[in-house]
């Protein structure tokens, strides 16, 4: 089905009739051949008894973002991602690519692809909550992340103090300059139509964030991520 949110058309593919019913007020009559977000709550299971069970999944296009037992959790994440993908960025904030990991009441902004092979259950055992998503708002002035609320909710998003923010780097041990950090951050900033003409403002916000907190560079790969998680949260 195609829905209209904040002037944008978003295509949702799902086997969840409850989600379809919930989205009905936003349905628009617009044909499309591309699925933006997909939620599969009851995937076909392998016939072999020894084969691992296939979990419900949330996808962006054909890319799986999360697979967990809790379909309601994925439904909530999808509705948050729709809001993130369609809402204008408030003045003074940056929308940055990444997923928030919450632990002890603070947030850590981590590259979303790094988490796709990590068990949410295993993270939960370490006291880490994954706020599934691909982008998040960052308030540079207060150094907080602002969690997106699900579609249909009008209350402000919950804020978490930003304890660290990570970016991928092939050689994370190589020192970088603040100027390089700003350039890399700008490469991870989501720019909507209203921000195209405000490059100077974006650069200023990025520089202020880098000045107040340098990024934590991490190498690609599951083991590198595990090393970083262990360093921050323990085993």
Order of alpha helices (4+ residues) and beta strands (2+ residues): beta-beta-alpha-beta-beta-beta-alpha-beta-beta-beta-alpha-beta-beta-beta-beta-alpha-alpha-beta-alpha
